[in-house]
Amino acid sequence: MSKLHIDQYSNLESVIHHRDPRIKLIAFFALVLFIVITPPESFMTFALYGTFIFILILLSKIPIKYVIKRSIIIIPFVLIIVVFTPFLKKGSILWDYQIGSIKIAITYEGLIMLWNVLIKAYLSLLSMILLMASTRFINLIKAMRCLRLPKLVVMIFSFMYRYLFVLHDELTKMKYAKESRTMGDKRFFRIKVLSNMLGVLFIKSYERGESLYLAMCSRGFDGTIRTLDQDRLTKNDIFFLLLVAVLLAFIMMSGYFID
C-alpha cells in the first residue's frame, strides 16, 4: 500500500482541528483572497499575513518543519514561470549589462512583479497546506458539497484523493521492475526511461478510469456523494470565522496606513 500521507496530521487535538470543515474552508479561502488582492507594494501587509499564518500553524500544533518542507517543493515551479520577468518587464532600469549586441536590463517594475507572484503564491500555498493538513480530506470533500460547489469538481477531487495512492503504488511497482532489469542501476530519472514509464502510467490510469466509470454507472451512480454523518456548526465555529474576518480586515486596513 502507498506510503503517501496527505492528511497525516489531521487527527491532532487543536483549536484549528476542532473547527467545522465548512468554516475552515471559507476562512482559508477568504485568507487567500485577501492575499491575492493586496497591492504588491504593501510589504508590511504581507508581513502581517505571514505572521497570521504562522500563528495559525502554531495553534494547529502541526510541525513547522512539515509545512515549510511541503511549501518549498512548489517554489521552483513558480520561479520557472516568473524568473525572467525582471528582464522582460519594461520600466525603470535598475541594472543593465551589454553582451555584444544584446542588452540585459533589470527593471524595478519587473522586480515588483516577481515579488508579487512569489509572495502571494507562497503565502497562499502555506494557507492551503495548513487547511489540508488540519482537516481530513474526506471531510473537505463533504464541506465542498455542503457549500454547493459544482458537483463535477467535488467528484474529481474525491476520486483524485482515492486513486492518487493507487497511481503511486503503480509507479512504485514500475520503478522496482525497472531496477530489477537493469542490475541495480539507480539512474531512475533518466529522461527516456521516465517518459516511457509515465506513458504507460497514463494508459493504465485511463483504462482504470474507464472501467471505474462503467462500473459506477451500472450501479446507478449519479455524481452525488452521500454520507451518513452530518456536521453541525457550533458557537465556537462561528466565533472563529468572525475572528478571522475581523483580523483580515484589520491587516488590510493597517497595511494601508503603515505603508
Backbone as CSV, one residue per row, in Angstrom:
resi,resn,N_x,N_y,N_z,CA_x,CA_y,CA_z,C_x,C_y,C_z
1,MET,0.851,-1.199,0.000,0.000,0.000,0.000,0.879,1.238,0.000
2,SER,0.439,2.300,-0.627,1.216,3.524,-0.740,1.486,4.134,0.623
3,LYS,2.664,4.776,0.735,3.043,5.433,1.975,2.782,6.933,1.927
4,LEU,1.988,7.375,0.973,1.634,8.789,0.906,0.774,9.156,2.113
5,HIS,1.078,10.307,2.698,0.301,10.767,3.858,-0.084,12.216,3.629
6,ILE,-1.177,12.435,2.927,-1.602,13.796,2.614,-2.142,14.499,3.850
7,ASP,-2.929,13.791,4.643,-3.531,14.393,5.839,-3.105,13.654,7.101
8,GLN,-1.816,13.383,7.231,-1.318,12.594,8.352,-1.453,13.314,9.690
9,TYR,-1.573,14.645,9.694,-1.717,15.396,10.943,-3.155,15.860,11.170
10,SER,-4.102,15.257,10.470,-5.489,15.704,10.575,-6.177,15.233,11.857
11,ASN,-5.554,14.330,12.608,-6.174,13.809,13.836,-5.616,14.440,15.102
12,LEU,-4.838,15.507,14.970,-4.307,16.181,16.152,-5.423,16.899,16.909
13,GLU,-5.148,17.206,18.162,-6.104,17.929,19.004,-5.656,19.386,19.098
14,SER,-6.369,20.268,18.403,-6.025,21.683,18.449,-7.257,22.521,18.139
15,VAL,-7.125,23.813,18.342,-8.224,24.737,18.066,-8.596,24.696,16.589
16,ILE,-7.604,24.610,15.724,-7.854,24.595,14.285,-8.506,23.278,13.864
17,HIS,-8.029,22.168,14.392,-8.551,20.858,14.006,-10.015,20.687,14.412
18,HIS,-10.416,21.300,15.501,-11.777,21.115,16.011,-12.820,21.949,15.278
19,ARG,-12.388,22.836,14.428,-13.341,23.682,13.717,-14.010,22.904,12.596
20,ASP,-15.253,23.307,12.309,-16.022,22.656,11.253,-15.327,22.834,9.901
21,PRO,-15.244,21.771,9.093,-14.563,21.871,7.787,-15.123,22.969,6.890
22,ARG,-16.437,23.216,6.958,-17.026,24.269,6.135,-16.511,25.640,6.547
23,ILE,-16.395,25.849,7.857,-15.893,27.116,8.377,-14.432,27.304,7.982
24,LYS,-13.640,26.239,8.115,-12.228,26.336,7.738,-12.062,26.604,6.250
25,LEU,-12.890,25.973,5.449,-12.803,26.171,4.003,-13.100,27.623,3.639
26,ILE,-14.141,28.195,4.235,-14.488,29.598,3.969,-13.392,30.526,4.483
27,ALA,-12.898,30.260,5.703,-11.899,31.135,6.319,-10.598,31.145,5.536
28,PHE,-10.128,29.980,5.132,-8.846,29.920,4.443,-8.945,30.446,3.012
29,PHE,-10.060,30.242,2.363,-10.226,30.812,1.029,-10.350,32.329,1.108
30,ALA,-10.966,32.827,2.189,-11.008,34.280,2.391,-9.600,34.823,2.617
31,LEU,-8.787,34.079,3.356,-7.401,34.483,3.582,-6.631,34.562,2.261
32,VAL,-6.805,33.554,1.423,-6.134,33.545,0.120,-6.625,34.712,-0.740
33,LEU,-7.923,34.989,-0.695,-8.483,36.091,-1.480,-7.899,37.423,-1.043
34,PHE,-7.791,37.651,0.259,-7.212,38.895,0.758,-5.746,39.021,0.345
35,ILE,-5.027,37.906,0.383,-3.617,37.925,-0.025,-3.490,38.298,-1.499
36,VAL,-4.357,37.731,-2.332,-4.277,37.948,-3.780,-4.590,39.396,-4.150
37,ILE,-5.558,40.009,-3.477,-5.968,41.364,-3.852,-5.094,42.446,-3.217
38,THR,-4.141,42.056,-2.401,-3.255,43.037,-1.766,-2.273,43.608,-2.790
39,PRO,-2.110,44.915,-2.852,-1.146,45.516,-3.797,0.270,45.027,-3.516
40,PRO,1.086,44.817,-4.555,2.434,44.265,-4.356,3.357,45.155,-3.538
41,GLU,3.104,46.478,-3.525,3.966,47.384,-2.768,3.659,47.396,-1.280
42,SER,2.591,46.696,-0.841,2.216,46.682,0.573,3.037,45.632,1.321
43,PHE,4.325,45.911,1.513,5.241,44.943,2.111,4.851,44.611,3.553
44,MET,4.437,45.612,4.312,4.063,45.366,5.704,2.813,44.496,5.792
45,THR,1.892,44.681,4.860,0.679,43.864,4.851,1.019,42.390,4.654
46,PHE,1.936,42.099,3.743,2.350,40.714,3.523,3.043,40.150,4.763
47,ALA,3.803,41.002,5.454,4.452,40.554,6.692,3.410,40.192,7.747
48,LEU,2.347,40.983,7.812,1.273,40.698,8.780,0.530,39.411,8.401
49,TYR,0.303,39.202,7.104,-0.323,37.952,6.659,0.552,36.756,7.027
50,GLY,1.864,36.886,6.803,2.775,35.804,7.159,2.763,35.517,8.646
51,THR,2.714,36.567,9.458,2.646,36.390,10.913,1.350,35.702,11.319
52,PHE,0.251,36.096,10.696,-1.046,35.491,10.995,-1.042,33.994,10.656
53,ILE,-0.500,33.650,9.492,-0.442,32.241,9.092,0.466,31.461,10.045
54,PHE,1.584,32.067,10.446,2.499,31.412,11.381,1.804,31.136,12.714
55,ILE,0.995,32.079,13.190,0.251,31.875,14.442,-0.750,30.728,14.294
56,LEU,-1.417,30.669,13.138,-2.363,29.571,12.894,-1.651,28.223,12.879
57,ILE,-0.451,28.185,12.311,0.319,26.938,12.300,0.673,26.519,13.722
58,LEU,1.068,27.487,14.551,1.386,27.175,15.947,0.150,26.669,16.688
59,LEU,-0.998,27.303,16.453,-2.230,26.874,17.109,-2.652,25.480,16.654
60,SER,-2.339,25.118,15.422,-2.742,23.801,14.903,-1.858,22.674,15.415
61,LYS,-0.684,23.018,16.001,0.270,22.032,16.525,0.890,21.159,15.430
62,ILE,0.724,21.568,14.185,1.366,20.858,13.076,2.833,21.275,13.037
63,PRO,3.769,20.330,12.896,5.201,20.686,12.870,5.511,21.719,11.782
64,ILE,6.174,22.782,12.176,6.520,23.834,11.218,7.429,23.285,10.121
65,LYS,8.287,22.343,10.486,9.188,21.734,9.511,8.407,21.053,8.392
66,TYR,7.313,20.409,8.767,6.474,19.724,7.775,5.869,20.734,6.796
67,VAL,5.354,21.840,7.308,4.714,22.849,6.456,5.737,23.502,5.529
68,ILE,6.894,23.870,6.079,7.934,24.520,5.270,8.436,23.567,4.184
69,LYS,8.636,22.307,4.552,9.140,21.324,3.588,8.164,21.148,2.435
70,ARG,6.866,21.078,2.748,5.859,20.942,1.693,5.792,22.184,0.806
71,SER,5.954,23.351,1.398,5.814,24.588,0.623,7.003,24.832,-0.296
72,ILE,8.193,24.440,0.132,9.395,24.680,-0.665,9.363,23.886,-1.966
73,ILE,8.669,22.747,-1.966,8.620,21.907,-3.167,8.022,22.664,-4.349
74,ILE,7.060,23.554,-4.088,6.341,24.234,-5.167,7.086,25.456,-5.689
75,ILE,7.952,26.055,-4.866,8.622,27.294,-5.242,9.378,27.198,-6.570
76,PRO,10.143,26.110,-6.846,10.838,26.046,-8.150,9.903,26.158,-9.344
77,PHE,8.691,25.586,-9.244,7.744,25.663,-10.349,7.264,27.101,-10.558
78,VAL,7.098,27.840,-9.447,6.698,29.249,-9.559,7.834,30.069,-10.157
79,LEU,9.073,29.778,-9.741,10.226,30.506,-10.252,10.407,30.320,-11.755
80,ILE,10.126,29.096,-12.214,10.269,28.825,-13.645,9.370,29.752,-14.462
81,ILE,8.195,30.072,-13.901,7.233,30.902,-14.621,7.637,32.365,-14.648
82,VAL,8.198,32.868,-13.535,8.414,34.320,-13.419,9.874,34.718,-13.312
83,VAL,10.816,33.788,-13.450,12.217,34.117,-13.218,12.743,35.151,-14.217
84,PHE,12.173,35.196,-15.430,12.651,36.135,-16.437,11.879,37.453,-16.443
85,THR,10.921,37.583,-15.537,10.109,38.800,-15.504,10.929,40.077,-15.292
86,PRO,11.902,40.085,-14.357,12.680,41.326,-14.172,13.428,41.778,-15.418
87,PHE,13.711,40.832,-16.340,14.451,41.178,-17.553,13.532,41.582,-18.712
88,LEU,12.289,41.124,-18.666,11.376,41.351,-19.787,10.398,42.496,-19.552
89,LYS,10.110,42.780,-18.287,9.154,43.831,-17.968,9.770,45.209,-18.204
90,LYS,9.083,46.046,-18.971,9.585,47.384,-19.251,9.331,48.305,-18.061
91,GLY,10.247,49.260,-17.872,10.098,50.204,-16.782,11.419,50.865,-16.435
92,SER,11.529,51.306,-15.181,12.739,51.990,-14.718,13.881,50.977,-14.574
93,ILE,14.975,51.206,-15.282,16.095,50.264,-15.287,16.941,50.458,-14.029
94,LEU,17.128,49.370,-13.270,17.963,49.402,-12.072,19.375,48.909,-12.351
95,TRP,19.499,47.985,-13.319,20.816,47.432,-13.657,20.776,46.934,-15.085
96,ASP,21.823,47.187,-15.828,21.890,46.682,-17.195,23.304,46.228,-17.518
97,TYR,23.404,45.364,-18.528,24.699,44.814,-18.927,24.652,44.517,-20.419
98,GLN,25.714,44.882,-21.104,25.783,44.714,-22.549,26.652,43.507,-22.883
99,ILE,26.051,42.544,-23.643,26.788,41.382,-24.130,26.730,41.419,-25.642
100,GLY,27.768,41.989,-26.248,27.754,42.143,-27.701,26.650,43.097,-28.105
101,SER,25.758,42.597,-28.935,24.625,43.411,-29.384,23.384,43.206,-28.523
102,ILE,23.512,42.360,-27.507,22.382,42.057,-26.631,22.522,42.839,-25.334
103,LYS,21.468,43.544,-24.966,21.461,44.318,-23.726,20.518,43.670,-22.723
104,ILE,21.060,43.352,-21.558,20.274,42.744,-20.477,20.020,43.801,-19.414
105,ALA,18.763,43.996,-19.064,18.403,45.029,-18.092,17.378,44.492,-17.103
106,ILE,17.554,44.875,-15.842,16.600,44.532,-14.788,15.834,45.792,-14.414
107,THR,14.530,45.743,-14.460,13.695,46.911,-14.170,13.039,46.797,-12.802
108,TYR,12.715,47.940,-12.242,12.035,47.975,-10.947,10.660,47.326,-11.038
109,GLU,9.928,47.610,-12.106,8.601,47.027,-12.293,8.683,45.507,-12.420
110,GLY,9.750,45.026,-13.077,9.923,43.588,-13.204,10.178,42.915,-11.867
111,LEU,10.998,43.559,-11.025,11.263,43.012,-9.692,9.999,43.022,-8.833
112,ILE,9.207,44.084,-8.956,7.958,44.151,-8.201,7.005,43.036,-8.630
113,MET,6.932,42.777,-9.940,6.078,41.689,-10.416,6.579,40.341,-9.927
114,LEU,7.899,40.153,-9.934,8.478,38.905,-9.416,8.139,38.724,-7.945
115,TRP,8.317,39.778,-7.165,7.976,39.744,-5.743,6.488,39.471,-5.543
116,ASN,5.649,40.123,-6.355,4.204,39.971,-6.243,3.775,38.517,-6.425
117,VAL,4.299,37.878,-7.466,3.923,36.487,-7.740,4.465,35.560,-6.668
118,LEU,5.725,35.735,-6.273,6.354,34.831,-5.312,5.696,34.904,-3.936
119,ILE,5.510,36.112,-3.417,4.978,36.237,-2.060,3.521,35.788,-1.982
120,LYS,2.728,36.127,-3.004,1.327,35.716,-2.980,1.186,34.211,-3.163
121,ALA,2.008,33.640,-4.047,1.961,32.195,-4.262,2.382,31.462,-2.994
122,TYR,3.432,31.953,-2.328,3.942,31.244,-1.157,2.984,31.341,0.028
123,LEU,2.460,32.534,0.298,1.524,32.683,1.412,0.235,31.903,1.160
124,SER,-0.255,31.923,-0.073,-1.455,31.149,-0.404,-1.184,29.657,-0.251
125,LEU,0.001,29.245,-0.655,0.372,27.830,-0.536,0.449,27.405,0.923
126,LEU,1.019,28.252,1.768,1.063,27.944,3.200,-0.343,27.789,3.770
127,SER,-1.247,28.644,3.347,-2.630,28.582,3.826,-3.300,27.277,3.423
128,MET,-3.108,26.878,2.159,-3.729,25.645,1.673,-3.111,24.408,2.308
129,ILE,-1.799,24.438,2.567,-1.147,23.311,3.240,-1.695,23.164,4.651
130,LEU,-1.865,24.281,5.345,-2.425,24.240,6.694,-3.853,23.707,6.687
131,LEU,-4.642,24.140,5.701,-6.017,23.641,5.588,-6.037,22.141,5.338
132,MET,-5.215,21.665,4.404,-5.182,20.239,4.069,-4.658,19.405,5.226
133,ALA,-3.643,19.923,5.920,-3.020,19.143,6.989,-3.875,19.074,8.242
134,SER,-4.743,20.040,8.447,-5.550,20.082,9.666,-6.960,19.518,9.477
135,THR,-7.259,19.013,8.290,-8.607,18.510,8.003,-8.513,17.214,7.210
136,ARG,-9.280,16.228,7.603,-9.331,15.002,6.813,-9.879,15.321,5.430
137,PHE,-9.266,14.732,4.422,-9.638,15.078,3.051,-11.101,14.751,2.762
138,ILE,-11.588,13.655,3.320,-12.985,13.273,3.083,-13.928,14.309,3.680
139,ASN,-13.506,14.943,4.795,-14.323,15.999,5.398,-14.298,17.272,4.548
140,LEU,-13.153,17.526,3.904,-13.082,18.663,2.983,-14.009,18.459,1.790
141,ILE,-14.040,17.236,1.283,-14.923,16.917,0.167,-16.380,17.139,0.564
142,LYS,-16.714,16.688,1.757,-18.082,16.861,2.242,-18.414,18.342,2.449
143,ALA,-17.417,19.125,2.912,-17.629,20.561,3.087,-17.852,21.244,1.742
144,MET,-17.111,20.837,0.732,-17.311,21.399,-0.610,-18.717,21.127,-1.111
145,ARG,-19.207,19.922,-0.853,-20.556,19.574,-1.295,-21.597,20.400,-0.551
146,CYS,-21.399,20.593,0.757,-22.351,21.369,1.556,-22.370,22.841,1.145
147,LEU,-21.223,23.339,0.667,-21.136,24.731,0.238,-21.573,24.925,-1.205
148,ARG,-22.137,23.878,-1.796,-22.721,23.917,-3.135,-21.683,24.202,-4.226
149,LEU,-20.475,23.680,-4.054,-19.523,23.751,-5.142,-19.993,22.836,-6.265
150,PRO,-19.578,23.098,-7.510,-20.032,22.255,-8.627,-19.814,20.768,-8.355
151,LYS,-20.842,19.988,-8.637,-20.794,18.558,-8.342,-19.627,17.860,-9.035
152,LEU,-19.343,18.282,-10.254,-18.255,17.664,-11.010,-16.907,17.922,-10.348
153,VAL,-16.702,19.151,-9.850,-15.447,19.495,-9.191,-15.256,18.666,-7.929
154,VAL,-16.320,18.538,-7.142,-16.248,17.747,-5.918,-15.932,16.286,-6.227
155,MET,-16.561,15.755,-7.257,-16.334,14.362,-7.625,-14.903,14.141,-8.103
156,ILE,-14.361,15.099,-8.870,-12.983,14.979,-9.357,-12.008,14.971,-8.188
157,PHE,-12.206,15.877,-7.221,-11.339,15.906,-6.054,-11.432,14.608,-5.264
158,SER,-12.633,14.076,-5.141,-12.833,12.844,-4.390,-12.087,11.673,-5.018
159,PHE,-12.226,11.511,-6.330,-11.552,10.400,-7.000,-10.046,10.629,-7.089
160,MET,-9.642,11.892,-7.183,-8.218,12.187,-7.199,-7.566,11.711,-5.910
161,TYR,-8.220,11.996,-4.765,-7.680,11.579,-3.475,-7.653,10.063,-3.349
162,ARG,-8.708,9.409,-3.824,-8.781,7.960,-3.685,-7.754,7.255,-4.558
163,TYR,-7.569,7.695,-5.778,-6.726,6.954,-6.713,-5.312,7.513,-6.827
164,LEU,-4.999,8.587,-6.100,-3.629,9.058,-6.047,-2.734,7.990,-5.432
165,PHE,-3.257,7.294,-4.422,-2.485,6.238,-3.773,-2.301,5.043,-4.704
166,VAL,-3.336,4.733,-5.471,-3.247,3.622,-6.423,-2.188,3.906,-7.485
167,LEU,-2.188,5.148,-8.014,-1.205,5.519,-9.027,0.203,5.525,-8.456
168,HIS,0.328,5.942,-7.215,1.643,5.922,-6.569,2.151,4.491,-6.424
169,ASP,1.259,3.566,-6.076,1.635,2.155,-5.988,2.057,1.614,-7.350
170,GLU,1.326,1.988,-8.385,1.667,1.536,-9.740,3.044,2.041,-10.148
171,LEU,3.323,3.309,-9.861,4.619,3.888,-10.214,5.743,3.225,-9.431
172,THR,5.472,2.895,-8.165,6.481,2.213,-7.349,6.786,0.828,-7.901
173,LYS,5.751,0.089,-8.305,5.962,-1.231,-8.902,6.774,-1.131,-10.186
174,MET,6.468,-0.137,-11.000,7.213,0.048,-12.246,8.675,0.399,-11.959
175,LYS,8.907,1.180,-10.915,10.269,1.542,-10.537,11.043,0.306,-10.112
176,TYR,10.431,-0.540,-9.273,11.102,-1.764,-8.833,11.367,-2.698,-10.011
177,ALA,10.403,-2.777,-10.929,10.577,-3.633,-12.110,11.730,-3.128,-12.970
178,LYS,11.828,-1.828,-13.124,12.907,-1.249,-13.919,14.258,-1.531,-13.274
179,GLU,14.339,-1.357,-11.944,15.603,-1.581,-11.253,16.023,-3.046,-11.305
180,SER,15.065,-3.975,-11.223,15.392,-5.403,-11.260,15.885,-5.847,-12.629
181,ARG,15.602,-5.066,-13.670,16.017,-5.419,-15.030,17.244,-4.637,-15.503
182,THR,17.778,-3.780,-14.646,18.965,-3.011,-15.026,20.105,-3.222,-14.050
183,MET,20.078,-4.352,-13.338,21.168,-4.770,-12.454,21.515,-3.695,-11.425
184,GLY,20.471,-3.175,-10.807,20.669,-2.216,-9.718,21.030,-0.821,-10.161
185,ASP,20.853,-0.509,-11.426,21.132,0.843,-11.904,20.213,1.839,-11.197
186,LYS,20.784,2.843,-10.528,19.997,3.791,-9.736,19.581,5.038,-10.512
187,ARG,19.917,5.108,-11.782,19.571,6.302,-12.562,18.115,6.217,-13.029
188,PHE,17.222,6.307,-12.034,15.799,6.106,-12.299,15.202,7.236,-13.124
189,PHE,15.750,8.416,-12.949,15.125,9.581,-13.576,15.739,9.927,-14.937
190,ARG,16.320,8.978,-15.616,16.746,9.231,-16.983,15.525,9.572,-17.837
191,ILE,15.685,10.557,-18.709,14.540,11.112,-19.432,13.816,10.061,-20.257
192,LYS,14.545,9.234,-20.986,13.905,8.245,-21.864,13.114,7.220,-21.062
193,VAL,13.733,6.691,-19.996,13.060,5.679,-19.181,11.855,6.285,-18.469
194,LEU,12.039,7.484,-17.924,10.951,8.126,-17.190,9.773,8.446,-18.108
195,SER,10.064,8.905,-19.318,8.983,9.228,-20.257,8.193,7.977,-20.638
196,ASN,8.896,6.862,-20.839,8.197,5.609,-21.140,7.316,5.164,-19.973
197,MET,7.837,5.302,-18.765,7.071,4.902,-17.582,5.833,5.776,-17.403
198,LEU,5.998,7.085,-17.627,4.847,7.983,-17.488,3.794,7.696,-18.558
199,GLY,4.246,7.337,-19.759,3.297,6.982,-20.811,2.486,5.750,-20.453
200,VAL,3.167,4.722,-19.932,2.470,3.505,-19.508,1.530,3.801,-18.349
201,LEU,1.979,4.653,-17.418,1.139,5.011,-16.276,-0.109,5.752,-16.731
202,PHE,0.028,6.622,-17.724,-1.124,7.354,-18.251,-2.142,6.395,-18.872
203,ILE,-1.654,5.434,-19.644,-2.558,4.465,-20.282,-3.275,3.636,-19.230
204,LYS,-2.540,3.174,-18.223,-3.159,2.392,-17.151,-4.203,3.219,-16.401
205,SER,-3.892,4.495,-16.165,-4.835,5.363,-15.456,-6.099,5.567,-16.278
206,TYR,-5.937,5.768,-17.579,-7.095,5.957,-18.456,-7.972,4.713,-18.484
207,GLU,-7.357,3.544,-18.612,-8.124,2.304,-18.647,-8.825,2.051,-17.313
208,ARG,-8.128,2.358,-16.214,-8.743,2.171,-14.899,-9.915,3.132,-14.709
209,GLY,-9.764,4.366,-15.192,-10.843,5.333,-15.080,-12.070,4.927,-15.883
210,GLU,-11.864,4.390,-17.098,-12.975,3.921,-17.919,-13.715,2.782,-17.237
211,SER,-12.959,1.824,-16.688,-13.578,0.681,-16.005,-14.364,1.133,-14.779
212,LEU,-13.777,2.082,-14.036,-14.456,2.595,-12.846,-15.743,3.319,-13.220
213,TYR,-15.689,4.131,-14.264,-16.873,4.886,-14.690,-18.007,3.944,-15.104
214,LEU,-17.689,2.927,-15.876,-18.707,1.972,-16.315,-19.278,1.196,-15.137
215,ALA,-18.416,0.836,-14.192,-18.879,0.098,-13.019,-19.823,0.945,-12.165
216,MET,-19.509,2.216,-12.003,-20.342,3.097,-11.184,-21.660,3.407,-11.890
217,CYS,-21.615,3.587,-13.212,-22.857,3.838,-13.953,-23.790,2.639,-13.871
218,SER,-23.232,1.450,-13.913,-24.060,0.248,-13.836,-24.709,0.077,-12.471
219,ARG,-24.185,0.774,-11.465,-24.737,0.701,-10.113,-25.578,1.922,-9.760
220,GLY,-25.878,2.758,-10.759,-26.790,3.881,-10.559,-26.175,5.124,-9.963
221,PHE,-24.854,5.290,-10.074,-24.218,6.481,-9.511,-24.585,7.709,-10.343
222,ASP,-25.062,8.764,-9.671,-25.498,9.979,-10.369,-24.598,11.181,-10.103
223,GLY,-23.427,10.938,-9.513,-22.497,12.024,-9.236,-22.614,12.609,-7.854
224,THR,-23.571,12.165,-7.047,-23.762,12.669,-5.688,-23.094,11.730,-4.692
225,ILE,-22.212,12.297,-3.868,-21.525,11.515,-2.841,-22.311,11.645,-1.544
226,ARG,-22.804,10.548,-1.051,-23.664,10.549,0.145,-22.918,9.995,1.350
227,THR,-23.143,10.633,2.505,-22.554,10.179,3.760,-23.638,10.106,4.833
228,LEU,-23.391,9.284,5.854,-24.379,9.104,6.905,-24.316,10.197,7.968
229,ASP,-23.087,10.625,8.330,-22.950,11.618,9.396,-23.067,13.025,8.838
230,GLN,-23.590,13.929,9.649,-23.775,15.329,9.268,-23.103,16.225,10.297
231,ASP,-22.308,17.197,9.828,-21.640,18.138,10.730,-22.607,19.237,11.147
232,ARG,-22.424,19.725,12.376,-23.249,20.806,12.898,-22.359,21.945,13.360
233,LEU,-22.744,23.165,12.988,-21.976,24.328,13.395,-22.190,24.616,14.875
234,THR,-21.124,25.064,15.531,-21.202,25.443,16.934,-20.897,26.935,17.074
235,LYS,-21.085,27.449,18.266,-20.797,28.857,18.524,-19.309,29.139,18.329
236,ASN,-18.463,28.182,18.696,-17.025,28.366,18.531,-16.645,28.463,17.048
237,ASP,-17.345,27.707,16.193,-17.077,27.780,14.760,-17.426,29.160,14.209
238,ILE,-18.582,29.676,14.591,-18.998,31.000,14.135,-18.044,32.066,14.658
239,PHE,-17.638,31.928,15.923,-16.707,32.891,16.514,-15.366,32.857,15.776
240,PHE,-14.899,31.680,15.419,-13.636,31.548,14.699,-13.713,32.246,13.344
241,LEU,-14.812,32.053,12.630,-14.972,32.678,11.323,-15.023,34.194,11.441
242,LEU,-15.772,34.692,12.418,-15.853,36.144,12.622,-14.499,36.722,13.020
243,LEU,-13.771,35.996,13.861,-12.455,36.461,14.301,-11.496,36.550,13.115
244,VAL,-11.515,35.541,12.255,-10.656,35.568,11.071,-11.026,36.735,10.163
245,ALA,-12.334,36.964,9.976,-12.782,38.065,9.126,-12.323,39.416,9.684
246,VAL,-12.451,39.596,10.994,-12.038,40.858,11.624,-10.527,41.052,11.501
247,LEU,-9.756,39.982,11.733,-8.300,40.081,11.653,-7.836,40.381,10.225
248,LEU,-8.487,39.774,9.243,-8.122,40.035,7.853,-8.419,41.481,7.480
249,ALA,-9.572,41.971,7.916,-9.914,43.368,7.636,-8.938,44.312,8.349
250,PHE,-8.561,43.964,9.574,-7.604,44.785,10.328,-6.244,44.804,9.644
251,ILE,-5.781,43.632,9.180,-4.486,43.562,8.493,-4.510,44.386,7.215
252,MET,-5.589,44.273,6.468,-5.700,45.017,5.222,-5.682,46.527,5.475
253,MET,-6.443,46.977,6.454,-6.515,48.406,6.746,-5.211,48.917,7.349
254,SER,-4.649,48.191,8.303,-3.398,48.624,8.938,-2.260,48.655,7.935
255,GLY,-2.268,47.706,6.973,-1.235,47.704,5.951,-1.274,48.969,5.119
256,TYR,-2.453,49.472,4.795,-2.574,50.701,4.008,-2.020,51.888,4.790
257,PHE,-2.314,51.951,6.102,-1.867,53.086,6.914,-0.374,53.044,7.127
258,ILE,0.174,51.837,7.381,1.614,51.716,7.651,2.442,51.990,6.415
259,ASP,2.004,51.378,5.261,2.731,51.561,4.018,2.592,52.998,3.492
